[in-house]
């Protein structure tokens, strides 16, 4: 019995449960951008595409991070021996099977919504695998590659109404900047960070938040969006400023964790900018759940 529990816990640790909720928040934000729930009457049939897209992003994100650990297995034996693969809880072949199944489920779930969604699912899976194999080793293209995964994930949510993508495809560029900033910061998690890199991350964060405020102002939702942007700023800047003052590994880790958890709040801000505060609060409700999971599972 203990063996089974240990195995299940290992598989869950590979998937980064706290991170998974941030991917779901991307989908919910994209759906808000698409205006899917702008009608007054919603039936259970309208919920089905939303559920399929949430399942798709769980599979795609989960599969992506599992293959991240597969690719890093040898390095983790030195730097992170407590992780499931180097600790021997999950074998490398078992992790490959898990990651493959998750990606397959993610792609198939996306295709049940539309062909456009399915193609975006394939693109996300490809971008994640490219990052895991090659992108993470590139100083400039690596962070952009990782950001592309998140940008495509937002577009996956918008694809619930495929025609809307023609008007809002460019929104996928904004998460690229945000995730690029987190990826740049994360490179100092083990050995400490570079202050110049951290300052560039501050600029990227500021550009993203300013863009959301500008869009909310143009949509007439500035006052509704402002509290969500302010909360995002608090979560990301507080640990990042501390890391700039002392760029040691633990401080860098806290800055990375803050940036990842703030993804839920920033997605709530997107919802407020395009929809209303009630839908934004529904997305924000994922934050305490993610924070609880972050205490039990790694957020990297």
Beta strands, then each sheet from edge to edge (+ up, - down):
end
